[in-house]
């Protein structure tokens, strides 16, 4: 299965998501989006395919969101997208694309919605110790 992850290696959620993809036996295309941001069209498509609004795809924590006045409700989606591309730290992560769909994987286990569950054959525990998959590779709810 093909998979692409827009990844930030400094982000625990992004690292956990990448590890889950690999635990499914998939070696994804890893795009470190801070160095290689998506194009306007790619970002717009990912956001729409993930079922998000542009505002839902903006990261506020640890970014210049407030300084840039992005909380202004008069800003259009187009203006927000342009700012996200110019300042990629504003893109919420990780965004993952597979043939089964596109998701903003926050929390990381959201990625399981777009991975084949029969690919997992054992447990998976996140970096913080939270178990996501049981001994049989079944999702823990």
For each residue, the residues with C-beta under 8 A, 3 or more apart:
1: 24 26 98 99 115 116
2: 28 29 98 99
3: 21 26 28 29 96 97 98 115
4: 28 29 30 31 96 97 98
5: 14 17 18 21 28 29 30 31 94 95 96 97
6: 31 33 38 46 91 93 94 95 96
7: 11 14 17 18 30 31 32 33 93 94
8: 11 14 32 33 34 93 94
9: 14 15 32
10: 14
11: 7 8 14 15 93 94
12: 15 16 126 127 128
13: 16 17 93 94 105 106 107 108
14: 5 7 8 9 10 11 17 18 93 94 105 108
15: 9 11 12 18 19 127
16: 12 13 19 20 108 126 127
17: 5 7 13 14 20 21 94 96 105 108 111
18: 5 7 14 15 21 22 28 30 94
19: 15 16 22 23 124
20: 16 17 23 24 108 109 111 112 115 124 132
21: 3 5 17 18 24 26 28 96 111 115
22: 18 19 25 26 27 28
23: 19 20 120 124 133
24: 1 20 21 115 116 119 120
25: 22 119
26: 1 3 21 22 98 115 119
27: 22
28: 2 3 4 5 18 21 22 96
29: 2 3 4 5
30: 4 5 7 18
31: 4 5 6 7 36 38
32: 7 8 9 35 36
33: 6 7 8 36 37 38 88 91 93 95
34: 8 37 88 89
35: 32
36: 31 32 33
37: 33 34 43 85 88 91
38: 6 31 33 42 43 46 85 91
39: 42 43 85
40: 43 44 81 82 85
41: 44 45
42: 38 39 45 46
43: 37 38 39 40 46 47 57 81 84 85 91
44: 40 41 47 48 81
45: 41 42 48 49
46: 6 38 42 43 49 50 57 95 97 102
47: 43 44 50 52 53 54 56 57
48: 44 45 51 52
49: 45 46 97 101 102
50: 46 47 57 95 101 102 103 104
51: 48
52: 47 48 56 57 104
53: 47 56 57 77
54: 47 57 58 77 80 81 84
55: 58 80
56: 47 52 53 92 104
57: 43 46 47 50 52 53 54 84 91 92 95 104
58: 54 55 65 70 80 84 90 91 92
59: 62 63 65 89 90 91 92 93
60: 63 65 66 70
61:
62: 59 89
63: 59 60 87 89 90
64: 67 68 87 89 90
65: 58 59 60 68 70 71 90
66: 60 69 70 71
67: 64
68: 64 65 83 87 90
69: 66 72 75
70: 58 60 65 66 75 80 83 90
71: 65 66
72: 69 75
73:
74:
75: 69 70 72 79 80
76: 79 80
77: 53 54 80 81
78: 81 82
79: 75 76 82 83
80: 54 55 58 70 75 76 77 83 84
81: 40 43 44 54 77 78 84 85
82: 40 78 79 85 86
83: 68 70 79 80 86 87 90
84: 43 54 57 58 80 81 87 88 90 91
85: 37 38 39 40 43 81 82 88
86: 82 83
87: 63 64 68 83 84 90
88: 33 34 37 84 85 91
89: 34 59 62 63 64
90: 58 59 63 64 65 68 70 83 84 87
91: 6 33 37 38 43 57 58 59 84 88 95
92: 56 57 58 59 95 104 106
93: 6 7 8 11 13 14 33 59 104 106
94: 5 6 7 8 11 13 14 17 18 104 105 106 108 111
95: 5 6 33 46 50 57 91 92 102 103 104 105
96: 3 4 5 6 17 21 28 102 103 105 111 114
97: 3 4 5 46 49 101 102
98: 1 2 3 4 26 101 102 114 115
99: 1 2
100: 113 114 115 116
101: 49 50 97 98 113 114
102: 46 49 50 95 96 97 98 114
103: 50 95 96 110 111 113 114
104: 50 52 56 57 92 93 94 95 110
105: 13 14 17 94 95 96 108 109 110 111
106: 13 92 93 94 110
107: 13 110
108: 13 14 16 17 20 94 105 111 126 132
109: 20 105 112 126 132 139
110: 103 104 105 106 107 113
111: 17 20 21 94 96 103 105 108 114 115
112: 20 109 115 117 132 139
113: 100 101 103 110
114: 96 98 100 101 102 103 111
115: 1 3 20 21 24 26 98 100 111 112 119
116: 1 24 100 119
117: 112 120 137 138 139
118:
119: 24 25 26 115 116 137
120: 23 24 117 124 133 137 138
121: 136 137
122: 133 135 136 137
123: 131 133 134 135 137
124: 19 20 23 120 131 132 133 137
125: 129 130 131 132
126: 12 16 108 109 129 130 131 132
127: 12 15 16
128: 12
129: 125 126
130: 125 126
131: 123 124 125 126 134 140
132: 20 108 109 112 124 125 126 139 140
133: 23 120 122 123 124 137 138 139 140
134: 123 131 137 138 139 140
135: 122 123
136: 121 122
137: 117 119 120 121 122 123 124 133 134
138: 117 120 133 134
139: 109 112 117 132 133 134
140: 131 132 133 134
141:
